[in-house]
Amino acid sequence: MVKKVALAYSGGLDTSVCIPILKEKYGYDEVITISVDVGQPEEEIRKADAKAQKISNKHYTIDAKEEFVRDYIFPLIKANGNYEGYVMGTSVARPLIAKKVVEAAKKEGAVALAHGCTGKGNDQLRFEAVFRQTDMDVIAPMREMNLTREWEINYAKEHGIPVEATKSKPWSVDENIWSRSIEGGRLEDPSFVPPEEIYEWTKSPEDAPNEPRIVDIDFEAGVPVAIDGEKLGGYALVKKMNEIAGENGVGRTDMIEDRVLGLKARENYEHPAATVLLAAHADLEKLVLTRGELKFKKIVEEQWSEMAYGGLVDDPLFADLNAFIDKSQERVTGTVKVKLYKGALTILARSSPNALYSEDLVSFDSQTIDQKDAEGFAKYHGFQARMYRKVMEK
């Protein structure tokens, strides 16, 4: 009987060296590689395909771009998804990739599922939260063999596997339509200033255009549907916004991030579209949701983001949170005007047919509301604090 293992394959160093390792060290007869397109550069997909065709027994490339935006990115926008300042591109993609790997593995009759994640990061948890829902074995060579990046580079050379990472520039890049993460090498040092060469999506603010770019973003039920009046599908809209915001230097994050395991890590991200769309969406919510809804939704958003960051998208609580979020978004329809200028984002204006706002009632020039009615409220505002002061003065 041929022992087959299905490997989540990116074409990078880690997953490439996994192929011979799974045969030599784990005794599998065939390695089935699965690449899932969630918005990586076309050239990266082509390179991964070509490499996999040479070194694996069978290769799949699955186009999941529209599904990723529709079922993962749009819910993230509605939830204002944000983990410690990170807009969660890599984390929300992993469960979808894992599900596609499982589907291919079942089709091929594989007995095991493998990934190239280390034992120090979060991705191992995100993949395995899905993988371990099956009865197949789960293999993690990087973690189980305690491998280092230098060992992998040497091993790849010995096996004739072409890799782009070098000892001098060992950047590890993970990219999808929502974000681009760059880590590894000297970037692991929090005091090291990242070189401009690590960025590809965003211009340096100093090199961005001298004229600001004004953008109108239309939302329907919490989902972005148009840019400057042009209706676009989900993937096309995010792609266009990446180009617009990136050209104006918007969308970089350099942060110290708390991983699920408790380790602190220095992370660098590029996410132009995410920066703009999340800011615009959150601003529109302030116009149409009640104060109580906004306050409670912040609690829901924090829990949603924690679970999404950990890849726990199949947990019943995650579905419960999404149910509340979806209900809250029914009225989040309108337009937000945004200014992008040399790395800065400014919300200029917003409008909605569902706005809980009355210019007449709030205007200082209007007498629709009798200001004298507020006196009774003012008398009791801070009442207990005044009582406390009197008691303490005795």
Secondary structure, 3 states (H helix, E strand, C coil): CCCEEEEECCCCHHHHHHHHHHHHCCCCCEEEEEEEECCCCHHHHHHHHHHHHHHCCEEEEEECHHHHHHHHHHHHHHCCCCECCECCHHHHHHHHHHHHHHHHHHHHCCCEEECCCCCCCCHHHHHHHHHCCCCCEEECHHHHCCCCHHHHHHHHHHCCCCCCCCCCCCCEEEECCCCEEEECHHHHCCCCCCCHHHCCCCCCHHHCCCCCEEEEEEEECCEEEEECCEECCHHHHHHHHHHHHHHCCCCEEEEEEECCCCCEEEEEEECHHHHHHHHHHHHHHHHHCCHHHHHHHHHHHHHHHHHHHCCCCCCHHHHHHHHHHHHHHHHCCEEEEEEEECCEEEEEEEECCCCCCCHHHHCCCCCCCCHHHHHHHHHHCCHHHHHHHHHHHC
